[in-house]
Amino acid sequence: MPQLSQATKDLLSQYRSGDKVNQLPEGVTTVHVDEVAAKVAVFYEKIRGIIDWREEHLLKRGAIQRTLKRHFFVGIDILQEKLTRESIAEPLVLELIRGGHYPNDKIPETKITDVQKIIEKYIFILKNIPQAESGQDSLHFYNWLLSIAACEIEETLSSSYKERALISYMYELMKERIVLNEGALAIKPLKEEEKNVQIYIAVQRALFKLDAPVISYHLLKYKYPDWRDIGQEKLLEAAKNMLLLEKKIERNLSHPLSGKFYQICEKYDTPYLLLGDILSEENPEELSKKIAEPEAMESLIKNTYNKRLSTLKTRVHRAAFYSTLSVLLTNAFSVLILEIPVAKLIYGFFSNSPFLTISVDILGPTFLMFLMVATIKPPTKNNLNIVIMETMKIIYQKEKQDVYEVRHSRQKGLIMKSIIGLIYLSVALVSFGAIYWIFYLAKFPITSAVINIMFIAIIMFTGLAIRRKSEELTVEEATPGFLGFIFDILSLPIASTGQWLSNKWKKYNIISAFFSALIDLPFMTFVRFIEQWRYFLKEKKEKMH
């Protein structure tokens, strides 16, 4: 009978100990918020989720970071003085629970003290870092550090031991399997430590789709293992080196070979996801017996695979809905606030056929997204057999391990590069020209056509990202047909432009900034007022004997 690998035994042990640690002891006082105020706040957070256009798993940290920015906006000196008079952590935690990011009556009140210590730690860093080279560098570092603080607060309030255990498990196995061939080393020579860092980053990106701030936080803990409980003297040293460390982390995240490591981890992450699901759903004692028997384990893998497959479509359609809705709201906003006024200012009128123009303006991107989502194909039946085989390989001890080679791309000569670049540019002109022709037929003014081409590019990028998301269970090699090849040729120039615009959108989201500046703070004040008013009414009722 096959024996469990040592890494699998360690993973089982971590899950058992984590379950015990995260059980809420009896008699512990938990944080409570008023249910009516919470319903109002949850509704607002749903609106914010559409406006901010974030992945679902990023909404919680986005809310933490938004709240931190609101408090830190007053300045470090004022904030530090405020910390001596009152807790910033308590209103932050209450706001997160009201917004539905954390369950009511489930977070111990002691967590508020933990969050307060985290905030004080990052204020200490901001007061003791060397001056940045310019105002722009200073602002970039400030936002980076706030995102790190938000990650640590989220980790403190959330039970993420399963995520950390699975990342560690896949990381240790991938370290044994991934090797670099001579061609890849010729592009960028890598020391063993640097290679391990790239595997660590790739595992996080592939397994849980973690973004740069979370990975940066994990790399910070990689550098300082005692970061959560770091001493004052060591924290001062870290603060003085934090600017250099931030630049080093960014270099690691943008390493020339990072894409190669990610492709390997992305291809083989399905067995680890399924094993994580099995460990989360099964009773630890019963699982220990089942996992020791390959036949029983194969049945568990099949059932877990089918469950994850059934929820995949729902998650993909939800992502498509919110992404499209965000762009549609922005598009409608741009028609009323930007496109019509600009067209009237330049041409004296908006369009000869305003109804047709506005209809195409709003419904066109929706139809494009629907088309891209509707044509997503589920994994083939053969994929399940490959997944079962790959899962068995990582669970049980094997004499010979699989090897995943990081290969370099074939080097192209200057002439070949020029020819390919020219073809790519010509295809881009054809693709964008075809989109402009459609807008021309719909009587769009030139200014509106340019704005809408930008939105089409963002939609194309988002649609392709959702299609990639739908392949999270696919391990078998894809065999694209001729139509897929033509689609890639025509869509990639548009999607690449959309990716660039999307990154700028996240950075300069005007509607999100408008919400934060003019609506966020007053609305949260209104929610707190509702909560206090409800408590006042309850007290009055209690006095009526």
Secondary structure, 3 states (H helix, E strand, C coil): CCCECHHHHHHHHHHHHHHHHCCCCCCCCECCCCHHHHHHHHHHHHHHHHHHCCCHHHHHHHHHHHHHHHHHCCCHHHHHHHHHHCCCHHHHHHHHHHCCCCCCCCCECHHHHHHHHHHHHHHHHHHHCCCCCCHHHHHHHHHHHHHHHHHHHHHHHCCCHHHHHHHHHHHHHHHHHEEECHHHHHHCCCCHHHHHHHHHHHHHHHHHCCCHHHHHHHHHHHHCCCHHHCCHHHHHHHHHCHHHHHHHHHHHHCCCCHHHHHHHHHHCCHHHHHHHHHHHHCCHHHHHHHHCCHHHHHHHHHHHHHHHHHHHHHHHHHHHHHHHHHHHHHHHHHHHHHHHHHHHHHHCCCCCCHHHHHHHHHHHHHHHHHHHHHCCCCCCHHHHHHHHHHHHHHHECCCCCCCEEECCCCCCCHHHHHHHHHHHHHHHHHHHHHHHHHHHHCCCCHHHHHHHHHHHHHHHHHHHHHHHHCCCCCCCCCCCCHHHHHHHHHHHHHHHHHHHHHHHHHHCCHHHHHHHHHHHHHHHHHHHHHHHHHHHHHHHHHCCC
